[in-house]
């Protein structure tokens, strides 16, 4: 397999590779909180609690992250509606 250098990468792809990436500061991250009285938020929070516990058989931090993203998007869709 040949080694690829920057000059071998197509220009459009090289530009994409040099774009700045914005990362969340892990020390400032606050997970979304369920809205009181919202059944969707309550169900999502129960699922998060189950899969985010390292002592649980269903421990899956990736799934917990997915559920938090879903909860945050749910909040945004509710605010925009």
N, C-alpha and C positions, 0 to 999 in steps of 0.2 A: 504494500500500500504506500502510495506516495505521500510525502509530507506536504501539507498545504501552507503557504505563506500568504500574508496580506495581499501581496500583488496578484495572487492567484484567485482571490475571492472576488466575485462579481461586485461592482461598485455599489449597487443598491443594497446588497447584503452587508457590505463593509460599513455603510452608513448606519444601518440598523444596529450593528454590533457596537458602534461607538456612541449610541444614544445614552443619555444619562438615565439611571434607574433610581426610582424613589422607593426606599424601604421604610417600613414602620419601625420606629424606635421601640425595641422590646421593653425598655424601662418606662416608657410613657404609654404603652398600650393599655387600653381599658376595654375589656370585652363588653359586648352589648348587654344591656339589662332588659329582662322581660318587662313589658308594659303591664301594669296591674290591671287585672280584669280581662286581658286578651287571651283567649283560649289557644290561639296559634303560638303565641310567645310561651305560654305555660307548657304546651306539648314539646316545643323545641327545647326549653330549659330542662325538662325531665329527661329528654334524650341526651342532652349535653352532660347532665349530672351522671348518667349511667355510663357513657363511653369515656368520660374524662377522669374517672377514678382508677388510678393505677392498681388498686387491689381488686378490681372487678374483673370477671372473666371476659366481659365484653369491652375491655379497655382498648380504645382506638383513638389516639390523639389526632390523627388525620381526619377521622369522622367528626370529632368534636370541633375541629377548625371549620369543616364544611358546614356544620350546623350553626356555628356562630356567624358565618358569612350569610347563611340563609336568614338568620334572625335579623341581622343588620339590614339586609335587603328588604325584608318584610317591613321593618320600621320605615325605610325610605319610601317604599311603595304606599304605605299608609299615610305618610306625611304629604306625599304628592297627590294623593287622591282627594 
